[in-house]
Amino acid sequence: MKRIEYLIKLSREHHISLVLAKRCVDVATGQDQQEIKILCASIVEEFPETWEKHFLTEEQSVLPVVMQFYPDLQELCHSLTDEHQQMRKMYEQMKEGDTTILKQFGELLRAHTRKEERELFPNINTPLFVEQATTLLSNKP
């Protein structure tokens, strides 16, 4: 099903995250320590502007709408938010030099992205969601 405009940018970013997730798993599995360090350094450099920004967009403009108007998806929203927090912690670990979590980060990023694309987005990919989001977000101070 074609994505509504509201979700297209996030879906494009999800494609990029799946590519990164695969690369993380592949590089970690290859066990080349130099390659692992380089990829971890790249993630640390890109995380604030790319992944943190993406997580905040979801947490501030998608998930609040889902939580308010789609009660059957609340547990999923909590799970997704928890996964954002786990990836933030992994980022902090990588920032401190821990490269042993690269594979775990990639696996979580892949599972998380698929969960959003397969479980969340199909349930909110409607003009009604856009209307609800516009109403809710325009009423915020």
Contacts in CASP RR format, 6 or more apart in sequence:
PFRMAT RR
TARGET T0000
AUTHOR 0000-0000-0000
METHOD contacts of the structure
MODEL  1
MKRIEYLIKLSREHHISLVLAKRCVDVATGQDQQEIKILCASIVEEFPET
WEKHFLTEEQSVLPVVMQFYPDLQELCHSLTDEHQQMRKMYEQMKEGDTT
ILKQFGELLRAHTRKEERELFPNINTPLFVEQATTLLSNKP
1 122 0 8 1.000
1 125 0 8 1.000
3 11 0 8 1.000
3 121 0 8 1.000
3 125 0 8 1.000
4 125 0 8 1.000
4 126 0 8 1.000
4 127 0 8 1.000
4 129 0 8 1.000
4 130 0 8 1.000
5 130 0 8 1.000
6 129 0 8 1.000
6 130 0 8 1.000
6 133 0 8 1.000
7 62 0 8 1.000
7 121 0 8 1.000
7 124 0 8 1.000
7 125 0 8 1.000
10 54 0 8 1.000
10 57 0 8 1.000
10 58 0 8 1.000
10 62 0 8 1.000
10 116 0 8 1.000
10 121 0 8 1.000
11 117 0 8 1.000
11 121 0 8 1.000
13 50 0 8 1.000
13 54 0 8 1.000
14 113 0 8 1.000
14 116 0 8 1.000
14 117 0 8 1.000
16 50 0 8 1.000
17 51 0 8 1.000
17 54 0 8 1.000
17 109 0 8 1.000
17 110 0 8 1.000
17 113 0 8 1.000
18 109 0 8 1.000
18 110 0 8 1.000
18 113 0 8 1.000
18 114 0 8 1.000
20 43 0 8 1.000
20 106 0 8 1.000
20 109 0 8 1.000
21 106 0 8 1.000
21 107 0 8 1.000
21 109 0 8 1.000
21 110 0 8 1.000
21 113 0 8 1.000
22 106 0 8 1.000
22 110 0 8 1.000
23 39 0 8 1.000
24 39 0 8 1.000
24 43 0 8 1.000
24 102 0 8 1.000
24 103 0 8 1.000
24 105 0 8 1.000
24 106 0 8 1.000
24 107 0 8 1.000
24 109 0 8 1.000
25 103 0 8 1.000
25 106 0 8 1.000
25 107 0 8 1.000
25 110 0 8 1.000
27 35 0 8 1.000
27 36 0 8 1.000
27 39 0 8 1.000
27 102 0 8 1.000
28 36 0 8 1.000
28 102 0 8 1.000
28 103 0 8 1.000
28 106 0 8 1.000
29 103 0 8 1.000
33 99 0 8 1.000
36 99 0 8 1.000
36 102 0 8 1.000
37 99 0 8 1.000
39 102 0 8 1.000
40 94 0 8 1.000
40 97 0 8 1.000
40 99 0 8 1.000
40 102 0 8 1.000
43 91 0 8 1.000
43 94 0 8 1.000
43 105 0 8 1.000
44 91 0 8 1.000
44 94 0 8 1.000
44 95 0 8 1.000
47 91 0 8 1.000
51 87 0 8 1.000
51 91 0 8 1.000
52 88 0 8 1.000
52 91 0 8 1.000
55 84 0 8 1.000
55 87 0 8 1.000
55 88 0 8 1.000
58 80 0 8 1.000
58 84 0 8 1.000
58 116 0 8 1.000
59 81 0 8 1.000
59 84 0 8 1.000
61 133 0 8 1.000
61 137 0 8 1.000
62 120 0 8 1.000
62 124 0 8 1.000
62 133 0 8 1.000
63 77 0 8 1.000
63 80 0 8 1.000
63 81 0 8 1.000
64 136 0 8 1.000
64 137 0 8 1.000
65 124 0 8 1.000
65 129 0 8 1.000
65 132 0 8 1.000
65 133 0 8 1.000
65 136 0 8 1.000
65 137 0 8 1.000
66 73 0 8 1.000
66 74 0 8 1.000
66 76 0 8 1.000
66 77 0 8 1.000
66 120 0 8 1.000
66 124 0 8 1.000
67 73 0 8 1.000
67 74 0 8 1.000
67 77 0 8 1.000
68 132 0 8 1.000
68 136 0 8 1.000
69 129 0 8 1.000
69 132 0 8 1.000
69 136 0 8 1.000
70 123 0 8 1.000
70 124 0 8 1.000
73 120 0 8 1.000
73 123 0 8 1.000
73 124 0 8 1.000
76 115 0 8 1.000
76 119 0 8 1.000
76 120 0 8 1.000
77 120 0 8 1.000
79 115 0 8 1.000
80 112 0 8 1.000
80 115 0 8 1.000
80 116 0 8 1.000
80 120 0 8 1.000
83 108 0 8 1.000
83 111 0 8 1.000
83 112 0 8 1.000
83 115 0 8 1.000
84 112 0 8 1.000
86 108 0 8 1.000
87 105 0 8 1.000
87 108 0 8 1.000
87 109 0 8 1.000
87 112 0 8 1.000
90 101 0 8 1.000
90 104 0 8 1.000
90 105 0 8 1.000
90 108 0 8 1.000
91 105 0 8 1.000
93 101 0 8 1.000
94 101 0 8 1.000
94 102 0 8 1.000
94 105 0 8 1.000
END
